[in-house]
Amino acid sequence: MDEELEKKACDDHLTLTKQFLATNQVENGDEIENWLNENGGFCDCEVLYNVEELLKINFK
């Protein structure tokens, strides 16, 4: 997602995140999307900046 987001600007949606979930055949995408929204991941760039940092802290 980092590489794709660098190629084009964030569209203020979860476009790349949803593509990632679909490509990896994640079945509970709606639940993940809700969790992302609750944790500051309202768009692709926020997922990468806010949520990625949150996951690093919680999974050390």
Backbone bond lengths (Angstrom), bond angles and torsions (degrees), N, CA, C in turn:
res aa  C-N    CA-C-N  psi(-1)  N-CA   C-N-CA  omega(-1)  CA-C   N-CA-C  phi
1 M - - - 1.441 - - 1.524 110.36 -
2 D 1.320 117.13 -36.99 1.464 119.78 178.26 1.520 110.91 -54.59
3 E 1.321 115.51 -49.12 1.470 120.41 -177.18 1.526 111.37 -64.17
4 E 1.310 117.32 -42.91 1.465 120.64 -179.60 1.525 111.07 -66.26
5 L 1.318 117.03 -38.63 1.460 120.49 -179.23 1.524 110.82 -68.87
6 E 1.329 116.73 -30.50 1.458 120.07 176.77 1.525 111.36 -67.97
7 K 1.326 117.61 -30.32 1.463 122.14 -178.28 1.518 112.29 -73.53
8 K 1.333 116.37 -31.27 1.468 120.04 -179.57 1.518 109.11 -141.01
9 A 1.288 115.49 155.85 1.460 120.34 -178.52 1.530 110.71 -70.94
10 C 1.303 115.50 154.85 1.458 121.05 176.10 1.521 108.92 -63.66
11 D 1.323 116.43 134.95 1.466 120.56 -179.72 1.532 112.27 -96.09
12 D 1.333 115.96 14.16 1.467 122.97 179.94 1.527 112.82 62.65
13 H 1.313 116.35 26.85 1.460 123.18 176.02 1.527 108.58 -134.76
14 L 1.289 116.66 178.66 1.468 122.02 178.69 1.534 110.94 -98.12
15 T 1.312 116.90 38.76 1.461 122.11 -175.34 1.524 112.17 -57.30
16 L 1.324 117.55 -54.42 1.466 121.25 -178.43 1.525 111.54 -69.24
17 T 1.310 116.16 -35.83 1.458 120.33 178.59 1.529 110.35 -62.43
18 K 1.327 116.01 -45.35 1.466 120.12 178.67 1.526 111.14 -64.65
19 Q 1.332 117.30 -38.19 1.468 120.73 176.31 1.519 110.28 -62.45
20 F 1.324 116.82 -43.06 1.462 121.88 178.57 1.521 110.74 -60.41
21 L 1.313 116.69 -46.77 1.464 121.01 -179.66 1.526 111.03 -62.80
22 A 1.325 117.15 -41.78 1.468 120.98 179.82 1.526 110.95 -67.65
23 T 1.321 116.99 -43.83 1.464 121.46 -179.75 1.520 110.92 -60.95
24 N 1.317 116.11 -36.39 1.465 120.95 -178.67 1.517 112.38 -93.88
25 Q 1.317 116.66 12.32 1.463 124.56 174.74 1.530 112.71 52.03
26 V 1.310 115.33 43.93 1.461 121.27 176.75 1.527 107.63 -77.06
27 E 1.314 116.00 123.17 1.462 121.05 -173.78 1.524 113.71 -84.61
28 N 1.309 118.57 -26.54 1.467 121.37 -177.14 1.531 110.95 -102.75
29 G 1.327 115.99 44.65 1.459 121.70 -177.86 1.516 113.97 -57.76
30 D 1.333 117.39 -37.05 1.468 120.36 179.21 1.525 110.88 -64.53
31 E 1.309 116.51 -41.16 1.470 120.48 178.19 1.519 110.73 -64.57
32 I 1.311 115.98 -41.91 1.464 120.48 179.20 1.520 110.11 -65.17
33 E 1.318 117.06 -42.85 1.455 120.85 178.39 1.528 111.01 -61.08
34 N 1.318 117.77 -41.71 1.474 121.15 176.36 1.522 110.93 -62.29
35 W 1.338 117.17 -43.73 1.465 121.20 179.28 1.525 110.21 -62.93
36 L 1.317 116.51 -42.77 1.464 120.03 179.12 1.524 110.46 -60.06
37 N 1.330 116.63 -45.86 1.465 120.66 179.38 1.520 111.54 -61.05
38 E 1.315 117.52 -39.13 1.467 121.96 -179.96 1.525 112.07 -70.21
39 N 1.346 116.53 -18.75 1.460 120.26 -176.03 1.519 113.01 -116.66
40 G 1.325 116.50 26.39 1.459 120.60 173.19 1.512 115.14 88.76
41 G 1.320 118.51 8.70 1.462 121.59 -179.60 1.512 111.70 -100.52
42 F 1.331 117.05 68.61 1.460 121.38 -175.85 1.523 113.19 -83.37
43 C 1.331 116.82 -18.50 1.463 122.15 178.30 1.530 107.40 -148.75
44 D 1.320 116.65 172.83 1.465 120.36 -175.14 1.522 113.06 -57.94
45 C 1.330 117.56 -43.52 1.467 117.98 -178.01 1.530 111.00 -67.78
46 E 1.324 117.51 -34.50 1.461 120.12 177.46 1.528 111.43 -70.15
47 V 1.328 116.95 -33.84 1.467 120.00 175.06 1.521 108.75 -60.45
48 L 1.317 116.42 -46.94 1.456 119.69 -177.77 1.514 112.91 -68.62
49 Y 1.318 118.24 -37.61 1.456 120.33 -175.30 1.522 113.08 -88.04
50 N 1.310 118.07 -48.29 1.466 120.93 -175.90 1.518 113.13 -85.16
51 V 1.305 116.22 -52.85 1.459 120.17 -173.58 1.520 111.28 -71.69
52 E 1.315 117.40 -39.06 1.465 119.96 177.95 1.522 109.95 -58.18
53 E 1.308 117.18 -42.49 1.462 121.50 178.52 1.526 110.84 -65.13
54 L 1.315 117.48 -41.73 1.459 122.59 177.52 1.520 110.83 -60.27
55 L 1.321 116.94 -42.71 1.464 120.49 179.56 1.527 111.48 -66.63
56 K 1.310 118.02 -37.34 1.466 121.24 177.81 1.519 110.19 -61.11
57 I 1.324 116.96 -42.30 1.464 121.35 -178.66 1.523 110.82 -67.16
58 N 1.313 117.14 -42.62 1.465 121.46 -175.46 1.525 113.93 -77.42
59 F 1.318 118.57 -20.43 1.460 120.37 -175.85 1.522 113.21 -114.41
60 K 1.315 117.24 24.40 1.474 120.63 175.57 1.487 110.57 -72.52
